[in-house]
């Protein structure tokens, strides 16, 4: 059989699998939003995750059809690291920096529906600030025509700077409850001055975790949509405005998946992944739900932990020849499964299921209502 025919057939198969996964994810998130709305309605709260979710999803889907030709015209093709999975080399040239169209849509929907509520503006500013760091990194990658962006020191420095400014604003403008950590069984732990290092750590760690998770077609977009929906449900009773922000960004992620599902037509880049980490952390901090955030985004931290373990194990087992052993086939964790024989669709679908399970567990066990 002709090799060219086989290639076209395999691409059609991948596209079909990507469409099916997108369909199930869309259906699952929509039903979850509707179900949560009915639950809130029965509790007499009248909250809605569905409206901001669907509005942002539709807006981002439409924005993608406008943005993709522009990104191609600007030659924003992705550079693929040579030491990564060899199967990814065929993705070179796919437009990146997709965060510049789906993140703003989500933020604008949230700001519009909450009538520019101050707490939403604060969370949106943090999201935009970390997205700006990601944009700088993506722009440097494209300018240098390599997969190396701004230096790790500069990236970390900017993350810490924006985190410090955000914490200063939060302490000055938000109720004292922001410095209390909500734990299971209705227990609250006052953080006091420890709020500063903890909040700063969460912002930096969360954004780096989401950045590392963004390594396969549709992976961060889908897990981000699920995590944001779960977090939105958790903060809804106490902070309905932050619920709208979370739901809108969840919808924006889903709309982005229309263009980012396997095989991806566009990547979110650091512009999108760092912004999503900033958004998750900002909502968790402003709502006092850092413990719940840790549960919902546990998969992202597992990705980070896999990198730490890989680097540490390699250094610890380094022999006289300067070569060490690898704990995983490749880090982050999604590449380990990929090199173990899993297809991208299998890895992404499994990670969606894990994130959904974590979000459901957090809502059922940690929700205040």
C-alpha positions in Angstrom: 0.0 0.0 0.0 1.3 3.5 -0.8 3.1 5.2 2.1 1.5 8.5 1.3 -1.9 6.9 1.6 -1.0 5.4 5.0 0.2 8.8 6.2 -3.1 10.5 5.2 -5.1 7.6 6.7 -3.2 7.8 10.0 -3.8 11.6 10.1 -7.5 11.1 9.6 -7.6 8.6 12.4 -5.8 11.0 14.7 -8.1 13.8 13.8 -11.1 11.6 14.5 -9.8 10.6 17.9 -9.1 14.2 18.7 -12.6 15.2 17.7 -14.1 12.4 19.8 -12.1 13.4 22.9 -13.1 17.1 22.3 -16.7 16.1 22.0 -16.7 14.1 25.3 -14.8 16.8 27.1 -17.3 19.5 25.9 -20.3 17.4 26.8 -18.8 16.5 30.2 -18.0 20.1 31.2 -21.3 21.4 29.9 -23.3 18.8 31.9 -21.1 19.5 34.9 -21.8 23.2 34.7 -25.5 22.6 34.3 -25.6 20.2 37.1 -23.8 22.6 39.4 -26.2 25.4 38.5 -29.2 23.1 39.4 -27.5 22.3 42.7 -26.9 26.0 43.5 -30.5 26.8 42.5 -31.9 24.2 44.9 -29.7 25.8 47.6 -31.3 29.1 46.8 -28.1 30.7 45.6 -28.9 31.3 42.0 -25.4 31.0 40.7 -24.5 30.1 37.1 -21.3 28.6 35.8 -22.9 27.6 32.5 -23.5 31.1 31.0 -19.9 32.4 31.4 -18.5 29.0 30.4 -20.5 28.7 27.2 -20.1 32.4 26.2 -16.3 32.2 26.6 -16.2 28.9 24.7 -18.1 30.3 21.8 -16.1 33.5 21.7 -12.8 31.7 21.8 -13.8 29.3 19.1 -14.7 32.2 16.8 -11.6 34.1 17.7 -9.4 31.2 16.8 -10.6 31.2 13.2 -9.5 34.8 13.0 -6.3 34.5 15.0 -4.8 31.4 13.3 -4.3 32.9 9.8 -2.7 35.9 11.5 -0.3 33.7 13.6 0.6 31.8 10.4 1.2 35.1 8.5 3.4 36.3 11.4 5.5 33.1 11.1 5.0 32.1 14.7 5.9 28.4 14.0 6.9 26.4 17.0 10.5 25.2 17.4 10.7 21.6 18.7 13.4 20.6 21.2 15.7 18.0 19.6 16.1 16.0 22.8 12.3 15.5 23.1 10.2 12.6 21.6 11.2 12.2 18.0 7.5 11.9 17.0 7.1 15.6 18.0 9.5 16.8 15.3 6.7 16.7 12.7 5.0 19.4 14.8 7.7 22.0 14.0 6.2 25.0 12.3 2.7 24.7 14.0 1.8 28.3 15.1 2.3 28.9 18.8 1.5 31.8 21.2 -2.2 30.9 21.0 -2.7 32.3 24.5 -2.9 35.7 23.0 -6.4 35.0 21.7 -8.1 32.6 24.2 -6.9 34.1 27.5 -8.2 37.7 26.7 -11.6 36.3 25.6 -12.0 34.5 28.9 -11.0 37.6 30.9 -13.2 39.9 28.9 -16.2 37.7 29.4 -15.6 37.5 33.2 -15.1 41.3 33.5 -18.2 42.0 31.5 -20.5 39.6 33.4 -19.3 40.8 36.8 -19.4 44.5 35.8 -15.7 44.8 36.4 -15.8 43.7 40.0 -12.6 44.6 41.8 -11.7 41.1 42.8 -12.2 39.9 39.2 -10.0 42.8 38.0 -7.3 41.7 40.4 -7.4 38.1 39.3 -7.5 39.1 35.7 -4.5 41.4 36.1 -2.5 38.5 37.7 -3.5 36.3 34.8 -2.5 38.9 32.3 0.8 39.6 34.1 1.9 36.0 33.9 0.6 35.7 30.4 2.9 38.7 29.6 5.9 36.8 31.0 4.9 33.9 28.8 4.6 36.2 25.8 8.1 37.5 26.4 9.4 33.9 26.4 7.5 33.0 23.3 8.7 36.1 21.5 12.3 35.4 22.3 12.0 31.9 21.0 10.6 33.1 17.7 13.2 36.0 17.5 16.1 33.7 18.1 14.6 30.9 16.0 15.4 28.3 18.7 13.5 26.7 21.6 15.3 28.9 24.2 13.4 31.9 25.4 14.2 34.3 28.2 16.6 33.1 30.8 15.2 31.0 33.7 16.5 33.6 36.1 14.7 36.4 34.3 11.5 34.4 34.1 11.6 33.5 37.8 12.5 37.1 38.7 9.4 38.4 36.9 7.2 35.8 38.4 8.3 36.7 41.9 8.0 40.5 41.2 4.4 40.1 39.9 3.6 37.8 42.8 4.8 40.3 45.3 2.8 43.1 43.7 -0.3 40.9 43.7 0.0 39.9 47.3 0.5 43.6 48.3 -2.7 44.5 46.5 -4.6 41.5 48.0 -3.5 42.3 51.6 -4.4 46.0 51.1 -7.8 45.5 49.5 -9.3 42.2 50.5 -10.9 41.0 53.8 -8.7 39.5 56.5 -10.1 36.1 55.6 -7.7 36.1 52.7 -4.9 35.2 55.1 -6.7 32.2 56.4 -6.2 28.7 54.9 -9.5 26.8 54.5 -9.0 23.1 55.5 -11.4 20.1 55.5 -14.1 19.8 58.2 -14.6 23.5 58.4 -11.2 24.2 59.9 -9.4 27.4 59.1 -5.8 28.1 59.7 -4.6 31.7 60.2 -1.4 32.3 58.1 -0.4 35.7 59.4 2.9 36.9 57.9 3.3 33.4 56.4 0.7 34.4 53.9 3.3 36.2 51.8 5.7 33.4 51.2 2.9 30.8 50.8 0.9 32.9 48.3 4.1 33.8 46.4 5.2 30.1 46.2 1.7 29.1 45.0 1.8 31.6 42.2 5.3 30.7 41.0 4.8 26.9 41.5 1.4 26.8 39.9 2.4 28.7 36.8 5.5 26.6 36.3 3.5 23.4 36.8 1.0 24.4 34.1 3.9 25.4 31.9 5.4 21.9 32.2 2.1 20.2 31.6 1.7 22.0 28.2 3.6 19.3 26.2 1.0 17.4 24.2 -1.8 18.4 21.8 -4.8 19.5 23.9 -3.2 18.4 27.2 -3.1 21.7 29.1 -6.1 23.1 27.4 -8.3 20.2 28.5 -6.9 19.7 32.0 -7.0 23.5 32.5 -10.7 23.6 31.5 -11.5 20.8 33.9 -9.5 22.2 36.8 -10.9 25.7 36.4 -14.5 24.3 36.4 -13.8 22.4 39.6 -12.2 25.4 41.3 -15.1 27.6 40.1 -17.6 25.2 41.8 -15.6 25.3 45.0 -15.4 29.1 45.3 -18.9 29.8 44.1 -20.7 30.0 47.5 -18.2 32.4 49.1 -16.9 34.2 46.0 -19.4 34.2 43.1 -17.4 36.7 41.1 -14.3 34.4 41.2 -16.6 31.6 40.1 -17.5 33.6 37.0 -13.8 34.2 36.3 -13.0 30.5 36.7 -15.9 29.4 34.5 -15.1 31.9 31.8 -11.5 30.8 31.6 -12.6 27.2 31.6 -14.8 28.0 28.6 -11.9 29.8 26.9 -9.8 26.7 27.3 -12.5 24.6 25.8 -12.8 27.0 22.9 -9.1 26.8 22.4 -9.3 23.0 22.3 -11.3 23.3 19.1 -8.1 24.4 17.4 -5.6 22.7 19.8 -7.0 19.1 19.8 -4.9 16.4 18.3 -3.6 17.1 15.6 -3.1 20.6 16.9 -3.4 23.6 14.5 -2.0 25.9 17.2 -0.2 25.7 20.5 -1.0 27.9 23.5 2.7 28.6 24.2 4.0 30.0 27.4 1.6 32.9 26.8 -1.3 30.6 27.6 0.2 28.1 30.0 1.7 30.7 32.4 -1.5 32.7 32.3 -3.5 29.7 33.3 -1.2 28.9 36.2 -1.5 32.5 37.3 -5.3 32.4 37.1 -5.6 29.2 39.1 -3.3 30.5 41.8 -5.0 33.9 41.9 -8.5 32.4 42.4 -7.1 30.0 45.0 -5.4 32.8 47.0 -8.3 35.3 46.7 -10.8 32.7 47.9 -8.7 31.2 50.6 -9.0 27.9 48.9 -5.3 27.0 48.6 -5.9 23.5 50.0 -8.6 22.8 47.5 -6.4 24.2 44.7 -3.7 21.8 45.6 -6.1 18.9 45.3 -7.7 20.0 42.0 -4.3 20.7 40.4 -2.4 17.8 41.9 -1.7 16.4 38.4 0.2 19.6 37.4 2.4 19.2 40.5 3.0 15.6 39.6 4.4 16.8 36.3 6.7 19.2 38.2 7.7 16.5 40.7 8.6 14.2 37.8 11.1 16.7 36.5 12.6 17.3 40.0 13.0 13.5 40.5 14.5 13.1 37.0 17.1 15.8 37.5 17.9 14.8 41.1 18.2 11.1 40.2 20.4 11.8 37.2 22.8 13.9 39.3 22.9 11.4 42.1 23.7 8.4 39.8 26.3 10.3 37.7 29.4 8.1 37.2 33.0 8.9 36.4 32.0 9.4 32.8 29.7 12.2 33.8 26.6 10.3 32.7 23.8 9.5 35.1 20.7 7.2 35.1 17.2 8.3 34.3 14.3 7.5 36.7 11.7 8.1 34.0 12.1 7.5 30.3 11.6 11.2 29.9 10.3 14.0 32.0 7.8 15.6 32.4 5.6 12.7 33.2 3.4 12.8 30.1 6.5 12.1 28.0 7.3 9.0 30.1 4.0 7.5 29.2 4.3 8.5 25.6 7.7 6.8 25.3 6.3 3.8 27.1 4.1 3.1 24.1 1.0 5.2 24.8 -0.4 7.3 22.0 -0.8 11.1 22.6 -4.6 10.6 22.7 -4.3 7.9 25.4 -2.1 10.1 27.5 -4.2 13.2 27.1 -7.5 11.3 27.7 -6.1 9.6 30.8 -4.8 12.9 32.2 -8.3 14.4 31.6 -9.8 11.6 33.6 -7.4 12.0 36.5 -8.0 15.8 36.6 -11.8 15.3 36.5 -11.6 12.7 39.3 -9.5 15.1 41.4 -11.9 18.0 40.8 -14.9 15.9 41.6 -13.3 14.6 44.8 -12.5 18.2 45.9 -16.0 19.4 45.2 -17.6 16.5 47.0 -15.4 16.7 50.1 -14.3 20.3 50.4 -17.3 22.4 49.1 -18.7 24.5 52.0 -22.3 23.8 50.9 
